[in-house]
Amino acid sequence: MGGQTILLTVDVEDWFQVENFKQTIDFSDWEGCEWRFEKGTRVLLDLFAQCKVSATFFILGWNAERAPDLVREIQDRGHEVASHGFHHDLCSNLGQDDLLSDLKRTKEVLEHICGSSVQGYRAPSFSISDNVITALKQLGYQYDSSFDSSGLNSRHGKLDLSDFRKTGFAYTDPDGFSEIPVSNLQWGNSIIPWGGGGYFRLFPASIFNWGVRNILKANNGYVFYTHPWEFDPQQPRVNKASLSNRFRHYVNLGRTEQKLHSLIKSFDQENFMSCKDYLLSLSTVGSVVSPPNPIMSGDAVSKLSKPNESVETPSS
């Protein structure tokens, strides 16, 4: 297979479920909010169909229960369905029993809707930890894609990857559980978030594409993430949120669709695939990925705590 690999990933959450608005919108208010995640998700599905690429959709269990037809449509249109937790609770805020319950419930909901196994997970706001990895393996998940090596956001978690082996741009532990980090740009001694989200909307397309080319050159792969609400400029405004949170959430929403289309077309010589298919491709050319069970989460090289090591990461 020629070309390098690009993994497009979508965290299926709505405008009122994001971490930056939690101080303003309580979970008890969710039912009364206007649900718009189906609209934004279908914008992405149509865009991916137009560009003939596949992706991984990390879906909140709360959303899946309310839009099972959308979950089936994602799968039927050739994409991977994976877990994003149930209520978008930060893993760091959950005790181990509550964490296990959240991960198990979401997996069961998605598998019941799709009729097939759910292998992947992304922690809300990338709040991954070694304890979360242990829980994922216990419940039969095969991989995680949550680790942020930049260390710039206190909500993002940390992992010890010293027992993981790097193959491609994934990391796999002795049990066969893998981590697919979201990409960051190594620039001198600095690690700059370059995986998507607000950074994608903020940077000019030419600069962002330059960064992607550098990441591909360094790692032979790139992992991108986005959200349906980033493709919905008409969403309700949360005026009670802080100015900085409003800026981060609303900046350049009207340009996201065209910008992502341009990004995909700029790299149309590369291989776009789901996280699951990428791990499968590694197993067919050498090692990594074992039977339909454990894979793990992480990103950098060894220990997340090495801020000047070259690796990859996200930011939401």
ZIFENCOR-V298393 format. One record per residue. N is the residue number from 1. RES is the residue in one letter. SS is DSSP state (2 for helix, 1 for strand, 0 for the rest). PHI is phi in whole degrees, -180 to 180 (999 if undefined). PSI is psi in whole degrees, -180 to 180 (999 if undefined). Layout:
# ZIFENCOR-V298393
N,RES,SS,PHI,PSI
N,RES,SS,PHI,PSI
This chain:
# ZIFENCOR-V298393
1,M,0,999,121
2,G,0,-82,170
3,G,0,78,172
4,Q,0,-98,173
5,T,1,-108,134
6,I,1,-122,127
7,L,1,-106,113
8,L,1,-89,128
9,T,1,-129,145
10,V,1,-127,124
11,D,1,-93,107
12,V,1,-83,88
13,E,0,-134,159
14,D,0,-99,171
15,W,2,-59,-31
16,F,2,-91,0
17,Q,2,-104,-2
18,V,0,-74,152
19,E,2,-63,-35
20,N,2,-67,-15
21,F,2,-108,7
22,K,0,-66,-27
23,Q,0,-75,-14
24,T,0,-107,-36
25,I,0,-118,112
26,D,0,-81,155
27,F,2,-55,-35
28,S,2,-65,-15
29,D,2,-91,-9
30,W,2,-59,-44
31,E,2,-60,-29
32,G,2,-88,-5
33,C,0,-83,157
34,E,0,-76,116
35,W,0,-78,122
36,R,0,-130,4
37,F,2,-66,-27
38,E,2,-66,-42
39,K,2,-60,-51
40,G,2,-66,-36
41,T,2,-66,-40
42,R,2,-71,-29
43,V,2,-59,-45
44,L,2,-67,-43
45,L,2,-60,-42
46,D,2,-68,-39
47,L,2,-64,-44
48,F,2,-65,-37
49,A,2,-65,-42
50,Q,2,-62,-39
51,C,2,-89,-5
52,K,0,59,51
53,V,0,-127,157
54,S,0,-111,161
55,A,0,-149,175
56,T,1,-114,131
57,F,1,-110,111
58,F,1,-89,111
59,I,1,-111,134
60,L,0,-68,136
61,G,2,-61,-37
62,W,2,-59,-42
63,N,2,-72,-39
64,A,2,-62,-41
65,E,2,-63,-30
66,R,2,-93,-13
67,A,0,-142,60
68,P,2,-62,-31
69,D,2,-64,-35
70,L,2,-66,-42
71,V,2,-60,-44
72,R,2,-66,-36
73,E,2,-64,-41
74,I,2,-57,-48
75,Q,2,-66,-44
76,D,2,-66,-24
77,R,0,-92,15
78,G,0,91,18
79,H,0,-110,163
80,E,1,-88,135
81,V,1,-99,126
82,A,1,-137,174
83,S,1,-97,141
84,H,0,-123,21
85,G,0,82,176
86,F,0,-93,-54
87,H,0,-112,13
88,H,0,61,35
89,D,0,-78,136
90,L,0,-61,134
91,C,2,-59,-33
92,S,2,-68,-15
93,N,2,-97,0
94,L,0,-109,137
95,G,0,-70,167
96,Q,2,-62,-39
97,D,2,-66,-44
98,D,2,-66,-37
99,L,2,-63,-48
100,L,2,-59,-42
101,S,2,-63,-43
102,D,2,-62,-49
103,L,2,-66,-42
104,K,2,-68,-46
105,R,2,-61,-45
106,T,2,-65,-44
107,K,2,-60,-44
108,E,2,-66,-41
109,V,2,-61,-49
110,L,2,-65,-41
111,E,2,-68,-35
112,H,2,-64,-40
113,I,2,-70,-44
114,C,2,-86,-25
115,G,0,73,21
116,S,0,-148,163
117,S,0,-73,146
118,V,0,-103,121
119,Q,0,-102,-29
120,G,1,-110,160
121,Y,1,-146,144
122,R,0,-131,127
123,A,0,-71,139
124,P,2,-53,130
125,S,2,53,29
126,F,2,59,32
127,S,0,-84,54
128,I,0,-81,160
129,S,0,-159,169
130,D,2,-62,-36
131,N,2,-65,-36
132,V,2,-67,-41
133,I,2,-59,-44
134,T,2,-58,-44
135,A,2,-66,-42
136,L,2,-61,-44
137,K,2,-65,-39
138,Q,2,-61,-33
139,L,0,-94,3
140,G,0,90,10
141,Y,0,-67,154
142,Q,0,-110,-22
143,Y,1,-156,164
144,D,1,-129,153
145,S,0,-139,74
146,S,0,-134,-13
147,F,0,-79,135
148,D,0,-118,113
149,S,0,-82,-8
150,S,0,-73,-32
151,G,0,69,18
152,L,0,-87,-17
153,N,0,-116,122
154,S,0,-65,-20
155,R,0,-76,-24
156,H,0,-75,143
157,G,0,-87,-179
158,K,0,-128,149
159,L,0,-138,149
160,D,1,-99,109
161,L,0,-104,20
162,S,0,-63,-25
163,D,0,-95,3
164,F,0,-92,148
165,R,1,-109,135
166,K,1,-88,128
167,T,1,-135,124
168,G,0,64,-131
169,F,0,-112,22
170,A,1,-108,160
171,Y,1,-124,133
172,T,1,-129,136
173,D,0,-90,175
174,P,0,-62,-21
175,D,0,-86,-5
176,G,0,94,7
177,F,0,-87,135
178,S,1,-118,154
179,E,1,-117,131
180,I,1,-115,100
181,P,0,-70,149
182,V,0,-80,142
183,S,0,-76,142
184,N,1,-126,163
185,L,1,-104,124
186,Q,1,-84,120
187,W,1,-131,99
188,G,0,65,-126
189,N,0,-92,7
190,S,1,-108,150
191,I,1,-115,119
192,I,1,-108,126
193,P,1,-57,127
194,W,0,-143,22
195,G,0,-87,-15
196,G,1,137,-145
197,G,2,59,-141
198,G,2,-63,-30
199,Y,2,-65,-39
200,F,2,-64,-41
201,R,2,-73,-28
202,L,2,-83,-44
203,F,0,-75,142
204,P,0,-58,148
205,A,2,-57,-41
206,S,2,-64,-39
207,I,2,-71,-43
208,F,2,-63,-44
209,N,2,-63,-36
210,W,2,-60,-44
211,G,2,-63,-42
212,V,2,-62,-43
213,R,2,-60,-40
214,N,2,-68,-38
215,I,2,-67,-43
216,L,2,-61,-40
217,K,2,-65,-38
218,A,2,-80,-35
219,N,2,-119,-5
220,N,0,61,22
221,G,1,-173,163
222,Y,1,-147,137
223,V,1,-118,121
224,F,1,-114,144
225,Y,1,-133,150
226,T,1,-154,-179
227,H,1,-137,150
228,P,2,-57,-36
229,W,2,-66,-18
230,E,2,-76,-6
231,F,2,-115,24
232,D,0,-136,76
233,P,0,-66,-15
234,Q,0,-91,6
235,Q,0,-61,156
236,P,0,-59,148
237,R,0,-95,135
238,V,0,-100,86
239,N,0,-73,-16
240,K,0,-83,-10
241,A,0,-71,160
242,S,0,-65,158
243,L,2,-60,-42
244,S,2,-67,-40
245,N,2,-69,-37
246,R,2,-66,-40
247,F,2,-62,-49
248,R,2,-62,-33
249,H,2,-81,-40
250,Y,2,-100,-10
251,V,0,-60,125
252,N,0,59,30
253,L,2,-60,-33
254,G,2,-70,-12
255,R,2,-108,-5
256,T,2,-63,-44
257,E,2,-61,-49
258,Q,2,-64,-36
259,K,2,-68,-40
260,L,2,-69,-39
261,H,2,-58,-43
262,S,2,-66,-40
263,L,2,-61,-48
264,I,2,-62,-44
265,K,2,-67,-31
266,S,2,-67,-22
267,F,0,-122,33
268,D,0,-71,-6
269,Q,0,-85,-8
270,E,0,-90,173
271,N,1,-98,116
272,F,1,-98,127
273,M,1,-153,170
274,S,0,-78,163
275,C,2,-60,-44
276,K,2,-60,-44
277,D,2,-69,-32
278,Y,2,-64,-47
279,L,2,-63,-38
280,L,2,-64,-39
281,S,2,-65,-34
282,L,2,-66,-39
283,S,2,-68,-25
284,T,2,-86,-14
285,V,2,-113,4
286,G,0,179,-83
287,S,0,-145,-152
288,V,0,70,174
289,V,0,35,117
290,S,0,-109,-159
291,P,0,-50,172
292,P,0,-63,64
293,N,0,-155,-153
294,P,0,-28,141
295,I,0,-153,162
296,M,0,-128,176
297,S,0,-112,145
298,G,0,166,-175
299,D,0,-152,-77
300,A,0,-45,-151
301,V,0,-110,107
302,S,0,85,-100
303,K,1,-114,136
304,L,0,-60,-22
305,S,0,-75,1
306,K,0,-93,92
307,P,0,-67,-21
308,N,0,-102,8
309,E,0,-82,147
310,S,0,-79,125
311,V,0,-161,-153
312,E,0,-138,159
313,T,0,-167,179
314,P,0,-125,-165
315,S,0,-178,137
316,S,0,-120,999
